[in-house]
Amino acid sequence: MRQLLLTLFIILNIIMILISLNFDSTINYLSYRIIIVAFTFLLSIVFILENARKSILFLAIISTIIALVHLGIIVQSIYLNVYTS
């Protein structure tokens, strides 16, 4: 179940990153994107600290990295819309 959940969040974050990079950088659905990143990041950290199997640990680390990349894209999008408009 944990592997499925982590895989789902990895796929969801990658889809949101691709959408953010391919379309004009606006702040549409910003709250949903922040909730996805926060929940993914916190869940991944819990799974890392839990010390489960190696496969779950590997997926949790990948999920954490992808969530941080997504967070960086969100911050960049907010910066561009607030300070350059």
A tleap script that builds the chain and sets N, CA, C and O, in Angstrom:
source leaprc.protein.ff14SB
mol = sequence {
  NMET ARG GLN LEU LEU LEU THR LEU PHE ILE
  ILE LEU ASN ILE ILE MET ILE LEU ILE SER
  LEU ASN PHE ASP SER THR ILE ASN TYR LEU
  SER TYR ARG ILE ILE ILE VAL ALA PHE THR
  PHE LEU LEU SER ILE VAL PHE ILE LEU GLU
  ASN ALA ARG LYS SER ILE LEU PHE LEU ALA
  ILE ILE SER THR ILE ILE ALA LEU VAL HIE
  LEU GLY ILE ILE VAL GLN SER ILE TYR LEU
  ASN VAL TYR THR CSER
}
set mol.1.N position { 0.826 -1.193 0.000 }
set mol.1.CA position { 0.000 0.000 0.000 }
set mol.1.C position { 0.875 1.263 0.000 }
set mol.1.O position { 0.564 2.242 -0.678 }
set mol.2.N position { 1.955 1.228 0.756 }
set mol.2.CA position { 2.841 2.395 0.818 }
set mol.2.C position { 3.510 2.650 -0.525 }
set mol.2.O position { 3.651 3.796 -0.951 }
set mol.3.N position { 3.918 1.581 -1.183 }
set mol.3.CA position { 4.550 1.743 -2.494 }
set mol.3.C position { 3.574 2.341 -3.493 }
set mol.3.O position { 3.947 3.199 -4.293 }
set mol.4.N position { 2.346 1.899 -3.451 }
set mol.4.CA position { 1.328 2.422 -4.347 }
set mol.4.C position { 1.071 3.902 -4.067 }
set mol.4.O position { 0.951 4.698 -4.999 }
set mol.5.N position { 0.989 4.266 -2.813 }
set mol.5.CA position { 0.751 5.650 -2.435 }
set mol.5.C position { 1.910 6.550 -2.852 }
set mol.5.O position { 1.692 7.634 -3.394 }
set mol.6.N position { 3.131 6.110 -2.602 }
set mol.6.CA position { 4.293 6.898 -2.999 }
set mol.6.C position { 4.393 7.011 -4.518 }
set mol.6.O position { 4.710 8.079 -5.043 }
set mol.7.N position { 4.126 5.926 -5.218 }
set mol.7.CA position { 4.160 5.958 -6.681 }
set mol.7.C position { 3.094 6.900 -7.227 }
set mol.7.O position { 3.347 7.635 -8.182 }
set mol.8.N position { 1.919 6.883 -6.635 }
set mol.8.CA position { 0.856 7.788 -7.055 }
set mol.8.C position { 1.269 9.246 -6.872 }
set mol.8.O position { 1.037 10.069 -7.757 }
set mol.9.N position { 1.872 9.567 -5.743 }
set mol.9.CA position { 2.295 10.942 -5.506 }
set mol.9.C position { 3.469 11.339 -6.405 }
set mol.9.O position { 3.557 12.493 -6.825 }
set mol.10.N position { 4.352 10.419 -6.700 }
set mol.10.CA position { 5.445 10.719 -7.630 }
set mol.10.C position { 4.866 11.056 -9.002 }
set mol.10.O position { 5.260 12.047 -9.617 }
set mol.11.N position { 3.947 10.245 -9.476 }
set mol.11.CA position { 3.332 10.481 -10.792 }
set mol.11.C position { 2.559 11.796 -10.792 }
set mol.11.O position { 2.639 12.562 -11.752 }
set mol.12.N position { 1.814 12.061 -9.727 }
set mol.12.CA position { 1.036 13.285 -9.632 }
set mol.12.C position { 1.945 14.521 -9.644 }
set mol.12.O position { 1.645 15.503 -10.323 }
set mol.13.N position { 3.034 14.476 -8.905 }
set mol.13.CA position { 3.969 15.605 -8.886 }
set mol.13.C position { 4.650 15.787 -10.236 }
set mol.13.O position { 4.835 16.921 -10.678 }
set mol.14.N position { 5.022 14.715 -10.891 }
set mol.14.CA position { 5.657 14.826 -12.207 }
set mol.14.C position { 4.681 15.418 -13.220 }
set mol.14.O position { 5.074 16.248 -14.040 }
set mol.15.N position { 3.430 15.008 -13.175 }
set mol.15.CA position { 2.424 15.577 -14.077 }
set mol.15.C position { 2.262 17.070 -13.813 }
set mol.15.O position { 2.199 17.862 -14.753 }
set mol.16.N position { 2.196 17.459 -12.548 }
set mol.16.CA position { 2.050 18.876 -12.219 }
set mol.16.C position { 3.285 19.680 -12.614 }
set mol.16.O position { 3.159 20.832 -13.029 }
set mol.17.N position { 4.470 19.098 -12.493 }
set mol.17.CA position { 5.695 19.778 -12.918 }
set mol.17.C position { 5.677 19.977 -14.427 }
set mol.17.O position { 5.995 21.063 -14.910 }
set mol.18.N position { 5.310 18.945 -15.173 }
set mol.18.CA position { 5.257 19.058 -16.632 }
set mol.18.C position { 4.229 20.087 -17.086 }
set mol.18.O position { 4.475 20.835 -18.033 }
set mol.19.N position { 3.092 20.129 -16.425 }
set mol.19.CA position { 2.088 21.144 -16.749 }
set mol.19.C position { 2.626 22.535 -16.454 }
set mol.19.O position { 2.420 23.462 -17.237 }
set mol.20.N position { 3.309 22.683 -15.336 }
set mol.20.CA position { 3.866 23.992 -14.963 }
set mol.20.C position { 4.930 24.452 -15.944 }
set mol.20.O position { 5.024 25.643 -16.242 }
set mol.21.N position { 5.728 23.528 -16.448 }
set mol.21.CA position { 6.808 23.901 -17.345 }
set mol.21.C position { 6.338 24.128 -18.778 }
set mol.21.O position { 6.954 24.905 -19.508 }
set mol.22.N position { 5.267 23.470 -19.194 }
set mol.22.CA position { 4.825 23.567 -20.582 }
set mol.22.C position { 3.870 24.712 -20.861 }
set mol.22.O position { 3.759 25.164 -22.001 }
set mol.23.N position { 3.182 25.184 -19.837 }
set mol.23.CA position { 2.222 26.253 -20.044 }
set mol.23.C position { 2.713 27.524 -19.392 }
set mol.23.O position { 3.664 27.518 -18.610 }
set mol.24.N position { 2.041 28.623 -19.730 }
set mol.24.CA position { 2.414 29.918 -19.185 }
set mol.24.C position { 2.373 29.874 -17.660 }
set mol.24.O position { 1.458 29.302 -17.068 }
set mol.25.N position { 3.365 30.476 -17.044 }
set mol.25.CA position { 3.473 30.385 -15.591 }
set mol.25.C position { 2.499 31.359 -14.931 }
set mol.25.O position { 2.780 32.549 -14.789 }
set mol.26.N position { 1.374 30.831 -14.543 }
set mol.26.CA position { 0.379 31.592 -13.803 }
set mol.26.C position { 0.206 30.939 -12.446 }
set mol.26.O position { 0.791 29.893 -12.167 }
set mol.27.N position { -0.585 31.550 -11.625 }
set mol.27.CA position { -0.776 30.965 -10.303 }
set mol.27.C position { -2.155 30.314 -10.172 }
set mol.27.O position { -2.753 30.290 -9.097 }
set mol.28.N position { -2.635 29.788 -11.296 }
set mol.28.CA position { -3.889 29.041 -11.260 }
set mol.28.C position { -3.700 27.766 -10.450 }
set mol.28.O position { -2.678 27.088 -10.558 }
set mol.29.N position { -4.680 27.462 -9.658 }
set mol.29.CA position { -4.679 26.247 -8.831 }
set mol.29.C position { -3.469 26.184 -7.896 }
set mol.29.O position { -2.952 25.105 -7.607 }
set mol.30.N position { -3.030 27.341 -7.434 }
set mol.30.CA position { -1.850 27.390 -6.579 }
set mol.30.C position { -2.067 26.648 -5.265 }
set mol.30.O position { -1.174 25.935 -4.807 }
set mol.31.N position { -3.223 26.803 -4.662 }
set mol.31.CA position { -3.474 26.149 -3.374 }
set mol.31.C position { -3.456 24.624 -3.517 }
set mol.31.O position { -2.972 23.922 -2.629 }
set mol.32.N position { -3.987 24.113 -4.638 }
set mol.32.CA position { -3.966 22.664 -4.854 }
set mol.32.C position { -2.531 22.161 -5.025 }
set mol.32.O position { -2.163 21.107 -4.507 }
set mol.33.N position { -1.730 22.933 -5.760 }
set mol.33.CA position { -0.345 22.541 -5.967 }
set mol.33.C position { 0.429 22.551 -4.655 }
set mol.33.O position { 1.248 21.664 -4.412 }
set mol.34.N position { 0.179 23.542 -3.813 }
set mol.34.CA position { 0.862 23.616 -2.523 }
set mol.34.C position { 0.437 22.469 -1.619 }
set mol.34.O position { 1.270 21.885 -0.925 }
set mol.35.N position { -0.840 22.144 -1.620 }
set mol.35.CA position { -1.324 21.023 -0.802 }
set mol.35.C position { -0.705 19.714 -1.270 }
set mol.35.O position { -0.304 18.893 -0.445 }
set mol.36.N position { -0.621 19.505 -2.581 }
set mol.36.CA position { -0.012 18.278 -3.111 }
set mol.36.C position { 1.449 18.178 -2.694 }
set mol.36.O position { 1.904 17.122 -2.253 }
set mol.37.N position { 2.186 19.282 -2.835 }
set mol.37.CA position { 3.602 19.272 -2.473 }
set mol.37.C position { 3.780 19.042 -0.973 }
set mol.37.O position { 4.616 18.237 -0.563 }
set mol.38.N position { 3.003 19.741 -0.161 }
set mol.38.CA position { 3.148 19.605 1.288 }
set mol.38.C position { 2.812 18.188 1.753 }
set mol.38.O position { 3.545 17.600 2.548 }
set mol.39.N position { 1.713 17.649 1.256 }
set mol.39.CA position { 1.323 16.306 1.673 }
set mol.39.C position { 2.329 15.257 1.205 }
set mol.39.O position { 2.668 14.339 1.951 }
set mol.40.N position { 2.800 15.395 -0.020 }
set mol.40.CA position { 3.797 14.459 -0.546 }
set mol.40.C position { 5.084 14.533 0.253 }
set mol.40.O position { 5.652 13.504 0.622 }
set mol.41.N position { 5.546 15.747 0.523 }
set mol.41.CA position { 6.791 15.922 1.264 }
set mol.41.C position { 6.685 15.354 2.677 }
set mol.41.O position { 7.574 14.625 3.118 }
set mol.42.N position { 5.619 15.677 3.384 }
set mol.42.CA position { 5.463 15.187 4.756 }
set mol.42.C position { 5.293 13.669 4.805 }
set mol.42.O position { 5.865 13.007 5.671 }
set mol.43.N position { 4.518 13.125 3.889 }
set mol.43.CA position { 4.333 11.673 3.856 }
set mol.43.C position { 5.642 10.958 3.540 }
set mol.43.O position { 5.940 9.913 4.118 }
set mol.44.N position { 6.413 11.519 2.631 }
set mol.44.CA position { 7.702 10.916 2.280 }
set mol.44.C position { 8.667 10.960 3.456 }
set mol.44.O position { 9.386 9.993 3.706 }
set mol.45.N position { 8.687 12.063 4.170 }
set mol.45.CA position { 9.558 12.168 5.347 }
set mol.45.C position { 9.150 11.155 6.409 }
set mol.45.O position { 10.009 10.547 7.047 }
set mol.46.N position { 7.860 10.971 6.602 }
set mol.46.CA position { 7.395 9.964 7.576 }
set mol.46.C position { 7.848 8.569 7.157 }
set mol.46.O position { 8.294 7.786 7.995 }
set mol.47.N position { 7.737 8.253 5.872 }
set mol.47.CA position { 8.168 6.937 5.404 }
set mol.47.C position { 9.681 6.762 5.491 }
set mol.47.O position { 10.163 5.653 5.719 }
set mol.48.N position { 10.432 7.849 5.313 }
set mol.48.CA position { 11.887 7.766 5.469 }
set mol.48.C position { 12.242 7.508 6.926 }
set mol.48.O position { 13.100 6.675 7.217 }
set mol.49.N position { 11.598 8.209 7.835 }
set mol.49.CA position { 11.898 8.047 9.260 }
set mol.49.C position { 11.394 6.728 9.823 }
set mol.49.O position { 11.869 6.271 10.863 }
set mol.50.N position { 10.452 6.125 9.154 }
set mol.50.CA position { 9.869 4.870 9.623 }
set mol.50.C position { 10.827 3.690 9.474 }
set mol.50.O position { 10.680 2.682 10.165 }
set mol.51.N position { 11.804 3.809 8.579 }
set mol.51.CA position { 12.773 2.736 8.333 }
set mol.51.C position { 12.098 1.435 7.911 }
set mol.51.O position { 12.247 0.398 8.556 }
set mol.52.N position { 11.374 1.517 6.841 }
set mol.52.CA position { 10.703 0.334 6.303 }
set mol.52.C position { 11.653 -0.395 5.355 }
set mol.52.O position { 12.872 -0.304 5.501 }
set mol.53.N position { 11.104 -1.103 4.406 }
set mol.53.CA position { 11.928 -1.830 3.443 }
set mol.53.C position { 12.719 -0.870 2.565 }
set mol.53.O position { 12.418 0.321 2.486 }
set mol.54.N position { 13.730 -1.413 1.913 }
set mol.54.CA position { 14.602 -0.602 1.060 }
set mol.54.C position { 13.846 0.001 -0.117 }
set mol.54.O position { 14.110 1.139 -0.505 }
set mol.55.N position { 12.912 -0.747 -0.685 }
set mol.55.CA position { 12.174 -0.224 -1.837 }
set mol.55.C position { 11.309 0.973 -1.441 }
set mol.55.O position { 11.208 1.943 -2.193 }
set mol.56.N position { 10.691 0.908 -0.274 }
set mol.56.CA position { 9.879 2.025 0.198 }
set mol.56.C position { 10.776 3.208 0.534 }
set mol.56.O position { 10.415 4.354 0.264 }
set mol.57.N position { 11.923 2.948 1.112 }
set mol.57.CA position { 12.871 4.018 1.418 }
set mol.57.C position { 13.338 4.703 0.143 }
set mol.57.O position { 13.430 5.930 0.101 }
set mol.58.N position { 13.631 3.935 -0.892 }
set mol.58.CA position { 14.066 4.481 -2.171 }
set mol.58.C position { 12.963 5.330 -2.798 }
set mol.58.O position { 13.229 6.436 -3.271 }
set mol.59.N position { 11.735 4.827 -2.807 }
set mol.59.CA position { 10.613 5.590 -3.349 }
set mol.59.C position { 10.355 6.861 -2.537 }
set mol.59.O position { 10.019 7.900 -3.104 }
set mol.60.N position { 10.508 6.783 -1.228 }
set mol.60.CA position { 10.285 7.953 -0.381 }
set mol.60.C position { 11.337 9.028 -0.640 }
set mol.60.O position { 11.017 10.217 -0.638 }
set mol.61.N position { 12.575 8.629 -0.859 }
set mol.61.CA position { 13.629 9.600 -1.163 }
set mol.61.C position { 13.374 10.247 -2.523 }
set mol.61.O position { 13.517 11.461 -2.666 }
set mol.62.N position { 13.001 9.454 -3.512 }
set mol.62.CA position { 12.685 10.000 -4.833 }
set mol.62.C position { 11.478 10.944 -4.744 }
set mol.62.O position { 11.470 12.010 -5.360 }
set mol.63.N position { 10.489 10.553 -3.991 }
set mol.63.CA position { 9.298 11.392 -3.829 }
set mol.63.C position { 9.634 12.708 -3.136 }
set mol.63.O position { 9.089 13.751 -3.496 }
set mol.64.N position { 10.514 12.673 -2.158 }
set mol.64.CA position { 10.934 13.892 -1.471 }
set mol.64.C position { 11.666 14.830 -2.421 }
set mol.64.O position { 11.420 16.037 -2.417 }
set mol.65.N position { 12.553 14.287 -3.226 }
set mol.65.CA position { 13.305 15.107 -4.186 }
set mol.65.C position { 12.370 15.733 -5.214 }
set mol.65.O position { 12.499 16.914 -5.535 }
set mol.66.N position { 11.439 14.954 -5.725 }
set mol.66.CA position { 10.497 15.475 -6.716 }
set mol.66.C position { 9.597 16.539 -6.087 }
set mol.66.O position { 9.283 17.540 -6.731 }
set mol.67.N position { 9.179 16.332 -4.838 }
set mol.67.CA position { 8.354 17.336 -4.161 }
set mol.67.C position { 9.133 18.634 -3.960 }
set mol.67.O position { 8.565 19.718 -4.092 }
set mol.68.N position { 10.415 18.539 -3.644 }
set mol.68.CA position { 11.224 19.743 -3.483 }
set mol.68.C position { 11.422 20.464 -4.816 }
set mol.68.O position { 11.426 21.694 -4.857 }
set mol.69.N position { 11.585 19.717 -5.898 }
set mol.69.CA position { 11.681 20.336 -7.223 }
set mol.69.C position { 10.367 21.042 -7.560 }
set mol.69.O position { 10.374 22.165 -8.064 }
set mol.70.N position { 9.263 20.394 -7.286 }
set mol.70.CA position { 7.957 20.994 -7.539 }
set mol.70.C position { 7.772 22.251 -6.689 }
set mol.70.O position { 7.224 23.245 -7.166 }
set mol.71.N position { 8.217 22.213 -5.453 }
set mol.71.CA position { 8.147 23.387 -4.580 }
set mol.71.C position { 8.978 24.533 -5.150 }
set mol.71.O position { 8.553 25.688 -5.110 }
set mol.72.N position { 10.148 24.223 -5.674 }
set mol.72.CA position { 10.981 25.245 -6.296 }
set mol.72.C position { 10.303 25.882 -7.495 }
set mol.72.O position { 10.398 27.093 -7.692 }
set mol.73.N position { 9.621 25.080 -8.294 }
set mol.73.CA position { 8.897 25.609 -9.454 }
set mol.73.C position { 7.737 26.489 -9.002 }
set mol.73.O position { 7.456 27.511 -9.627 }
set mol.74.N position { 7.067 26.103 -7.930 }
set mol.74.CA position { 5.977 26.922 -7.396 }
set mol.74.C position { 6.513 28.264 -6.905 }
set mol.74.O position { 5.922 29.307 -7.183 }
set mol.75.N position { 7.625 28.244 -6.179 }
set mol.75.CA position { 8.218 29.482 -5.673 }
set mol.75.C position { 8.650 30.377 -6.828 }
set mol.75.O position { 8.441 31.589 -6.784 }
set mol.76.N position { 9.247 29.795 -7.855 }
set mol.76.CA position { 9.658 30.568 -9.019 }
set mol.76.C position { 8.444 31.176 -9.721 }
set mol.76.O position { 8.493 32.330 -10.148 }
set mol.77.N position { 7.378 30.428 -9.842 }
set mol.77.CA position { 6.162 30.917 -10.474 }
set mol.77.C position { 5.570 32.083 -9.688 }
set mol.77.O position { 5.143 33.078 -10.275 }
set mol.78.N position { 5.545 31.963 -8.376 }
set mol.78.CA position { 5.025 33.054 -7.535 }
set mol.78.C position { 5.915 34.292 -7.668 }
set mol.78.O position { 5.415 35.411 -7.784 }
set mol.79.N position { 7.214 34.089 -7.650 }
set mol.79.CA position { 8.148 35.208 -7.786 }
set mol.79.C position { 7.954 35.931 -9.115 }
set mol.79.O position { 7.909 37.160 -9.157 }
set mol.80.N position { 7.841 35.173 -10.191 }
set mol.80.CA position { 7.680 35.792 -11.506 }
set mol.80.C position { 6.368 36.556 -11.612 }
set mol.80.O position { 6.312 37.612 -12.242 }
set mol.81.N position { 5.319 36.031 -11.004 }
set mol.81.CA position { 4.014 36.704 -11.105 }
set mol.81.C position { 3.895 37.905 -10.174 }
set mol.81.O position { 3.161 38.844 -10.483 }
set mol.82.N position { 4.588 37.901 -9.061 }
set mol.82.CA position { 4.457 38.996 -8.121 }
set mol.82.C position { 5.424 40.135 -8.449 }
set mol.82.O position { 5.037 41.303 -8.425 }
set mol.83.N position { 6.665 39.803 -8.752 }
set mol.83.CA position { 7.673 40.842 -8.875 }
set mol.83.C position { 7.975 41.285 -10.295 }
set mol.83.O position { 8.621 42.317 -10.478 }
set mol.84.N position { 7.543 40.564 -11.288 }
set mol.84.CA position { 7.840 40.996 -12.652 }
set mol.84.C position { 6.588 41.457 -13.398 }
set mol.84.O position { 6.683 41.868 -14.554 }
set mol.85.N position { 5.456 41.398 -12.780 }
set mol.85.CA position { 4.230 41.828 -13.463 }
set mol.85.C position { 3.997 43.312 -13.302 }
set mol.85.O position { 3.010 43.840 -13.814 }
savepdb mol mol.pdb
quit
